[in-house]
Amino acid sequence: MIKNEEFLLKKAEAGNIRAIKTLARLYDEQSGRWTDEPKVGESVSIDELFANMNREENEPSKEKAFKWFMRGAELLDPECMYEVGYRIYDAIGCCKDEEWSSRGAKSFDWYLKSAQAGYVPAMRITAYMYDGLAVDKNEPESFRWYMAAAEHGDKQSVAEVAKCYALGKGTTKNFDEADKWLAKLNDEDYRSTLHELVRVNQEDKLMWLDRLIEFGDAIALKYKADVYAEEKKFPEALELYIKAGNDDPEGYNHEILAEALVQAGSIYYTGDTGEQNYDLALKYYKMAAHKKYIKAHVHCGKMYYARGEFDKAKKYFNYAANTRERFPFVNRINGVAREYMGHICEKQGDMAEAYRWYGLASEDYNNQAMKLKMADAYFYGDGVSQDVAKAIALYEEAGQYPSHEYYLEAQTKLAWIYELGQGVDKDLAKADEYWANLPPEYKPARA
């Protein structure tokens, strides 16, 4: 129950804007929604996202909040117009059955009204939507609204105005004007804006990288090294990779800087500068591994594996195999390390441990080689207890992608399992499903 709800309701029903907004926000607080949920065009950190994933929301409170924000919008309050636009866009407390295209257009109308009434956050979102979100793209109008918000001190819009001048987006390209607006940013926003220009502007990429390097940005050194590497200027790339990797200031993405050391090691490993030097390659891989970069641990492990120094290799592979990335589903490094751990254990004669690692490696959705190896192991009882059902499931996974090198082998084994009834009931119809995925000459003649 909201404190003084009855009193607020009476004042709100009488058209008191302050009471309307107070009541709407109190209902919003009761809705269980993420209090600082990002609006259209705003970004959010991963930590904030995860912290707010499991909230229990109260739909009636969301609907009441929307009702009162709409009442304020109808009374032409700019902030309420903005809140209505936001809620229509994300279907918060309203519009549940409407298509996004319809919601988007309605949302834009309210944002535009709020912007025209002078509400600065709405100016920025109007500019963002004029870039082709829910309305026809209109870069000059987008620039005009960013400029309006920037002139009112909105720091995100200041950055956008600088980018517009730098790119010639919605206005004439003008580096002097871009510099004028860049100068209004604090160090963090200046740096992030230049990084965005590097990302989206290939034509002037080196100029913005040089600006960042002058600013003391270590990641820019790495990115400029990438440009040199793409141009096959490996001595220049090597120098910058080493410099970037050794410059590891607080607040920077340490993985990107560790990757610079890995790239330096790889240049020495391949001999792209004309000097192939495995000792220097290992030196830089180890420096990157010291930064707890698991890709570097795999490189170190591979080098020691190639030298036959299996105990040293295991130290690095074991670290990589047991260190989970935040998003392991986009990172195959754990699976590669586990596969190598299996190879080492097999060479050392510990087959039970080898197949334990191979089984873990086969969990990588993209490692068809390990899936096929474990499928054979379960089918024949080699290193593991025989389990035809598990073998079939793994053959299915190994033969999932027609473009993959193991597709034909996996599909052929599945076909023969059902053709001959190997560990399952003989099923020619099921076998034909697999033969149909193979060249005609693969299918045997039947009596």
C-alpha positions in Angstrom: 0.0 0.0 0.0 1.3 3.4 -1.0 1.6 5.9 1.9 -1.0 8.7 1.4 -2.3 7.0 -1.7 -5.9 8.2 -1.2 -4.6 11.8 -0.8 -2.4 11.6 -3.8 -5.2 10.1 -5.9 -7.5 13.0 -5.1 -4.9 15.6 -6.1 -3.9 13.6 -9.2 -7.5 13.2 -10.4 -7.9 16.9 -10.0 -5.0 17.4 -12.5 -2.2 18.3 -10.1 1.0 17.4 -12.2 3.2 17.0 -9.1 0.8 14.5 -7.6 0.4 12.7 -10.9 4.2 12.2 -11.3 4.6 11.3 -7.6 1.9 8.7 -7.9 3.2 7.3 -11.2 6.7 6.9 -9.8 5.4 5.2 -6.6 3.5 2.7 -8.6 6.6 2.2 -10.7 8.6 1.4 -7.6 6.1 -1.2 -6.6 6.2 -2.8 -10.1 9.3 -4.7 -9.4 10.9 -3.3 -12.5 14.6 -2.5 -12.8 14.7 1.1 -11.3 17.5 2.3 -13.6 16.5 0.3 -16.7 18.2 1.8 -19.8 16.1 3.8 -22.1 16.1 3.7 -25.9 19.7 4.2 -27.2 21.3 3.8 -23.7 23.9 1.1 -22.9 24.2 -0.9 -19.7 27.1 -2.9 -18.1 27.0 -6.7 -18.0 27.1 -6.6 -14.2 24.0 -4.4 -14.1 22.2 -6.6 -16.6 22.8 -9.8 -14.6 22.0 -8.1 -11.3 18.5 -7.3 -12.6 17.6 -10.5 -14.5 15.5 -12.2 -11.9 13.2 -9.5 -10.5 9.6 -10.5 -9.9 7.5 -7.9 -11.6 4.0 -6.7 -10.7 1.9 -6.1 -13.8 -1.0 -4.2 -12.2 1.5 -1.7 -10.7 3.1 -1.2 -14.1 -0.3 -0.6 -15.6 -1.2 2.0 -12.9 2.2 3.8 -13.4 1.5 4.0 -17.2 -2.0 5.3 -16.6 -0.8 8.2 -14.5 2.2 9.0 -16.8 -0.3 9.1 -19.7 -2.5 11.4 -17.7 0.5 13.7 -17.2 1.4 13.5 -20.9 -2.2 14.5 -21.9 -1.7 17.5 -19.7 1.5 18.3 -21.8 4.0 17.6 -19.1 7.3 17.0 -21.0 8.7 14.4 -18.5 5.5 12.4 -18.6 5.5 12.5 -22.4 9.0 11.0 -22.3 8.0 8.3 -19.8 4.9 7.4 -22.0 7.2 7.1 -25.0 9.6 4.8 -23.2 6.8 2.6 -21.8 5.0 2.3 -25.2 8.3 1.4 -26.9 9.0 -1.5 -24.4 5.4 -2.4 -23.8 5.7 -1.7 -20.0 2.2 -1.5 -18.5 0.6 -1.1 -21.9 0.4 -2.2 -25.6 1.1 -5.9 -24.9 -0.6 -7.1 -28.0 0.7 -4.5 -30.4 3.4 -5.2 -32.9 6.7 -3.5 -32.3 6.4 -1.4 -35.5 3.2 0.1 -34.3 4.6 0.7 -30.8 7.7 2.2 -32.2 5.9 4.8 -34.2 3.6 5.8 -31.3 6.7 5.9 -29.0 8.5 8.2 -31.4 5.5 10.6 -31.5 5.6 11.0 -27.7 9.4 11.4 -27.6 9.2 14.1 -30.3 6.5 15.9 -28.4 8.6 15.8 -25.2 11.7 17.0 -27.1 9.7 19.9 -28.7 8.6 20.8 -25.2 12.3 21.2 -24.2 12.9 17.9 -22.3 16.6 17.2 -23.0 16.6 13.4 -22.6 13.8 13.2 -25.1 15.9 15.3 -27.5 18.6 12.7 -27.4 16.3 9.8 -28.0 14.5 11.6 -30.8 17.9 12.1 -32.5 18.7 8.4 -31.9 15.4 7.3 -33.4 15.8 9.6 -36.4 18.8 7.4 -37.3 16.3 4.9 -38.6 14.7 3.3 -35.5 10.9 3.0 -35.9 10.9 6.0 -38.3 12.4 6.8 -41.6 16.1 7.6 -41.4 16.7 11.4 -41.4 20.3 12.2 -40.6 20.0 16.0 -40.7 17.1 15.8 -38.2 19.1 13.4 -36.1 22.0 15.8 -36.0 19.7 18.8 -35.3 18.2 17.1 -32.2 21.6 15.9 -31.0 22.9 19.5 -31.3 19.9 20.8 -29.4 20.5 18.3 -26.5 24.3 19.0 -26.6 23.7 22.7 -26.3 21.7 21.9 -23.2 24.7 20.1 -21.7 23.7 16.4 -22.4 27.2 14.8 -22.4 26.1 11.8 -24.6 24.7 14.2 -27.2 28.0 16.2 -27.1 29.8 13.0 -28.1 27.3 12.3 -30.8 27.7 15.8 -32.2 31.4 15.3 -32.3 30.9 12.0 -34.2 28.5 13.6 -36.6 31.1 16.3 -37.5 33.9 13.7 -37.7 31.9 11.5 -40.0 29.9 14.1 -42.0 26.7 12.4 -40.7 23.7 14.8 -41.1 26.1 17.7 -41.5 29.2 18.6 -43.4 32.4 16.8 -42.3 34.4 19.2 -40.2 37.3 18.1 -38.1 37.7 21.5 -36.4 34.0 21.4 -35.2 34.5 17.8 -34.2 37.5 18.8 -32.1 35.6 21.7 -30.5 32.9 19.3 -29.3 35.4 16.6 -28.3 37.1 19.1 -26.1 33.9 19.4 -24.0 34.2 15.8 -23.0 35.8 14.4 -19.9 38.8 12.0 -20.4 36.7 8.9 -20.2 34.1 10.1 -22.7 36.7 11.5 -25.0 38.5 8.2 -25.1 35.3 6.2 -25.7 34.2 8.5 -28.5 37.5 8.2 -30.3 37.3 4.4 -30.0 33.8 4.6 -31.5 35.2 6.7 -34.4 37.9 4.1 -34.9 35.3 1.3 -35.0 33.0 3.0 -37.5 35.3 5.1 -39.7 37.7 3.1 -41.8 38.6 6.2 -43.9 40.0 8.2 -41.0 40.8 5.3 -38.7 44.5 5.9 -38.4 44.0 9.6 -37.6 41.8 8.7 -34.6 44.1 6.0 -33.5 47.0 8.5 -33.5 44.8 10.8 -31.4 44.3 8.0 -28.9 47.9 7.1 -28.8 48.8 10.8 -28.2 46.2 10.6 -25.3 48.2 7.6 -23.9 45.7 4.9 -24.9 47.4 1.5 -24.8 44.5 -0.3 -26.6 45.0 2.2 -29.5 48.6 0.9 -29.8 47.2 -2.6 -30.2 44.6 -1.6 -32.8 47.2 0.3 -34.8 49.4 -2.7 -34.7 46.5 -4.7 -36.1 46.3 -2.3 -39.0 50.1 -2.7 -39.7 49.7 -6.5 -39.5 46.8 -6.4 -42.0 49.1 -4.4 -44.3 51.9 -7.0 -43.8 54.1 -4.4 -42.0 55.1 -6.9 -39.4 58.2 -5.1 -37.9 56.0 -2.0 -37.2 53.2 -4.2 -35.9 55.6 -6.2 -33.6 57.0 -3.0 -32.0 53.5 -1.7 -31.2 52.2 -5.0 -30.0 55.0 -5.2 -27.5 54.6 -1.6 -26.4 50.8 -2.1 -25.9 51.2 -5.3 -24.0 53.7 -3.8 -21.6 51.5 -0.8 -21.0 48.8 -2.2 -18.8 47.1 0.8 -17.0 44.3 0.4 -14.5 40.8 0.6 -16.0 41.7 -0.8 -19.4 40.6 -4.1 -21.0 43.5 -6.3 -19.9 42.5 -9.1 -22.3 43.0 -6.8 -25.3 46.4 -5.9 -24.1 47.3 -9.5 -23.3 46.2 -10.3 -26.8 48.8 -7.8 -28.1 51.5 -9.9 -26.4 50.0 -13.1 -28.0 50.2 -11.4 -31.4 53.8 -10.4 -30.7 54.6 -14.0 -29.8 52.8 -15.3 -33.0 54.9 -13.0 -35.2 58.0 -14.5 -33.7 56.5 -18.0 -34.0 55.7 -17.6 -37.7 58.7 -15.6 -38.6 56.7 -12.9 -40.3 59.5 -10.3 -39.7 62.0 -12.7 -41.3 63.2 -13.9 -37.9 61.6 -17.0 -36.6 62.3 -17.3 -32.9 60.5 -19.8 -30.8 62.2 -18.7 -27.6 60.9 -15.1 -28.1 57.5 -16.4 -29.1 57.3 -18.4 -25.8 58.5 -15.4 -23.9 55.6 -13.2 -25.0 53.1 -16.0 -24.7 54.2 -16.5 -21.1 53.9 -12.7 -20.4 50.3 -12.8 -21.7 49.6 -15.9 -19.6 50.9 -14.1 -16.6 48.0 -11.7 -17.1 45.7 -14.7 -16.7 44.8 -14.7 -20.3 43.7 -18.3 -21.0 44.3 -18.1 -24.8 48.0 -17.4 -23.9 48.0 -20.4 -21.6 46.9 -22.6 -24.6 49.7 -21.2 -26.8 52.3 -21.9 -24.0 50.9 -25.4 -23.6 51.1 -26.1 -27.3 54.7 -25.0 -27.5 55.7 -27.2 -24.5 53.7 -30.0 -26.0 55.5 -29.7 -29.3 58.8 -29.9 -27.3 57.7 -33.0 -25.5 57.8 -31.2 -22.2 54.4 -32.6 -21.1 54.5 -31.7 -17.4 55.0 -28.0 -18.3 52.4 -28.2 -21.0 49.9 -29.7 -18.6 50.4 -26.8 -16.2 49.3 -24.4 -18.8 46.5 -26.5 -20.4 45.1 -27.4 -17.0 44.7 -23.7 -16.2 43.0 -23.0 -19.4 40.8 -26.1 -19.2 39.5 -25.2 -15.8 39.1 -21.4 -16.1 35.6 -20.6 -17.4 35.1 -17.5 -19.4 32.1 -15.4 -18.5 30.6 -16.5 -21.8 32.1 -19.9 -22.5 29.6 -20.6 -25.3 31.5 -18.1 -27.5 34.9 -19.3 -26.5 36.4 -22.6 -27.6 39.6 -22.2 -25.6 38.5 -24.5 -22.7 37.7 -27.2 -25.2 41.0 -27.0 -27.0 42.9 -27.2 -23.7 40.9 -30.2 -22.6 41.6 -32.0 -25.8 45.3 -31.5 -25.4 45.1 -32.6 -21.8 43.6 -35.8 -23.2 46.4 -36.2 -25.7 49.0 -35.8 -23.0 47.4 -38.3 -20.7 47.1 -40.8 -23.6 50.8 -40.4 -24.4 51.6 -40.9 -20.7 49.5 -44.1 -20.7 46.7 -42.9 -18.5 43.8 -43.9 -20.7 41.1 -43.4 -18.1 42.2 -39.8 -17.5 42.7 -39.3 -21.2 39.1 -40.2 -22.0 37.8 -38.2 -19.1 39.4 -35.1 -20.8 38.3 -36.1 -24.2 34.7 -36.4 -22.9 35.0 -32.9 -21.5 36.4 -31.6 -24.8 33.5 -33.1 -26.7 31.1 -30.9 -24.7 32.3 -28.0 -26.9 29.5 -27.7 -29.5 32.0 -26.9 -32.3 34.5 -29.7 -31.6 33.2 -32.4 -34.0 36.6 -34.3 -33.9 36.2 -34.9 -30.2 32.5 -35.8 -30.5 33.4 -38.4 -33.1 36.2 -39.7 -31.0 34.0 -40.1 -28.0 31.2 -41.6 -30.1 33.6 -44.3 -31.3 34.8 -44.8 -27.7 31.3 -45.4 -26.4 30.3 -47.6 -29.4 33.3 -49.9 -29.1 33.8 -49.6 -25.3 37.3 -48.2 -25.9 38.5 -46.3 -22.8 34.9 -46.0 -21.4 32.1 -48.4 -20.7 30.3 -49.3 -23.9 27.1 -47.3 -24.4 25.5 -47.4 -27.9 22.9 -44.8 -27.0 25.5 -42.3 -26.0 27.5 -43.2 -29.1 24.5 -42.5 -31.4 23.8 -39.2 -29.7 27.5 -38.1 -30.2 27.5 -39.3 -33.8 24.4 -37.2 -34.3 26.2 -34.1 -32.9 29.4 -34.9 -34.9 27.4 -35.2 -38.1 25.2 -32.1 -37.5 26.8 -29.8 -40.1 27.0 -30.9 -43.8 29.9 -28.5 -44.4 32.0 -30.0 -41.7 34.8 -32.5 -42.4 33.4 -35.1 -40.1 29.9 -35.0 -41.5 30.2 -37.9 -43.9 32.0 -40.2 -41.4 29.4 -39.6 -38.7 26.4 -40.0 -41.0 27.9 -43.2 -42.5 28.4 -44.8 -39.0 24.8 -43.9 -38.1 23.5 -45.4 -41.3 25.5 -48.7 -40.7 24.3 -48.9 -37.1 20.7 -49.1 -38.2 21.4 -51.0 -41.4 23.1 -53.9 -39.5 21.3 -53.5 -36.1 24.6 -52.8 -34.2 23.6 -52.4 -30.6 20.1 -51.4 -31.6 17.2 -53.1 -33.4 17.7 -53.3 -37.1 15.8 -50.5 -38.8 16.2 -50.1 -42.6 13.8 -47.1 -42.7 15.9 -45.3 -40.1 19.1 -46.3 -42.0 17.6 -44.8 -45.2 17.2 -41.5 -43.4 21.0 -41.4 -43.0 21.9 -42.9 -46.4 19.8 -40.1 -47.9 22.3 -37.6 -46.5 25.2 -39.4 -48.2 26.3 -39.8 -51.9 24.4 -42.7 -53.6 27.4 -44.9 -53.9 27.7 -45.1 -50.1 24.5 -47.1 -49.7 25.0 -50.9 -49.9 23.0 -53.1 -52.2 20.3 -55.1 -50.3 19.1 -58.6 -51.1 
